[in-house]
Amino acid sequence: MLFSQKNQYALRAMYEIARHYDKGPVKTAQIAEAQNIPARFLEAILNQLKKCGLVVSKRGYTGGYTLASDPADITVGEIFRCIDKALGHVECVACMSSKEECPMEGQCSFFPMWKKVQNAVHGVFEKTSIQDLVNSEENKSGGGPS
């Protein structure tokens, strides 16, 4: 897997908030329900996104979360870097599924290939904004957010 479940939840949360950009704060419960994110994980993820300056929160009855900047200016890469500080770490596919250290570390002939794959994937993350994802969904469904 190229990114964790936590990264997937963060991306889906940011996407949901972006769908409501300029319409006021989005409540945590609304994000959790719309994106099928367990509420207990969502609060921690939103707090981390807030610490990174990607979202802002407002307390109270009319409170919730909004994006800190335009969704066109927030990339998937930024979100993943916020959530997973070790995004730049390269692991081979065999070692990604294991909790043990790679027995071939430093001697692996495949490492340069995995590095190229990771760089290509991260390039896509860096070039894809949250607005791109919202636009993609709107084009697919033929309309805007509900």
PyMOL commands that set and color helices and strands:
alter all, ss='L'
color gray80, all
select helices_A, chain A and resi 5-19+28-35+39-51+71-73+76-83+93-96+111-127+130-141
alter helices_A, ss='H'
color red, helices_A
select strands_A, chain A and resi 55-58+64-67
alter strands_A, ss='S'
color yellow, strands_A
deselect
rebuild
show_as cartoon
